[in-house]
Amino acid sequence: MAKEGKRIRAAREGIEVTKLYPLDEAIKLVKERATAKFDETVEVSMNLGVDPRHADQMVRGVCNLPNGSGRTVRVAVFARGAKADDAKAAGADIVGAEDLLEIVQSGKIEFDRCIATPDMMPLVGRLGKVLGPRGLMPNPKVGTVTMDVKGAVAGAKGGSVEFRVEKAGIVHAGVGKVSFDADKLVENIKAFADAVAKAKPTGAKGTYVQRIAVTSTMGPGVKVEPNTVLTA
């Protein structure tokens, strides 16, 4: 632990704790301090002026990152017949109906995104207690309950990320890898922030986006000037 503490302290050198950095400068600082032996994920977090305990202040949505996420996303699809064929053709990792239900009920959840056609939701609904806590329950608001399973699978594989505000009013997501060019990370972060801004709920009062920070998997956080991220 002492060694890890020393590494983090060294990584924080040169970062002013109270300063808000322009996005491009913040990305540069994050990339310079990503010294792990693997390709770290670049993450963005946004503190929002909402209280998600109220239904009219819930923030949830999906963002298609223009440069992908750099992650290999495993996709499961609940579908039958032609739609199941479409899902397989689009590259879904596992496709099924009652058989997939049994697999999930057994505790074998080897996927990162779950998609379902609307007619399958009565079946999928039985998995609410299993998929819900993991954030895997299909939902039409984020495009994972759809007849366009081909498009949904392609989006998930291509770098779309879902977001949902947490109890503390924070949304966060992985928006690329430190190996990405800085301009591509900037583009992805702006796209994500724009999607969150467009998902502003009717019950939000006052300043909606209050704070933004970026970090890498093992690196320190860097606070970002919101005006350099938000397009409007």
DANOR-V536363 format. One line per field, one symbol per residue. burial: + if it has 9 or more other C-alpha atoms within 8 Angstrom, else -. A space follows every 10 residues. Layout:
BEGIN
burial->???
END
This chain:
BEGIN
burial->-------+-- +--------- ++++-+++++ +-++-----+ ++++++++++ ++---+++++ +++++-+++- --++++++++ --++++++-+ -++-+++--+ +-+++----- +++++++--+ +-++--++-+ ++---+++-- -+++++--++ -+++++++++ +++++---++ ++++++++-- -+-+++++++ ++++++--++ +--+---+++ +++++++-++ ++++++-+++ --
END
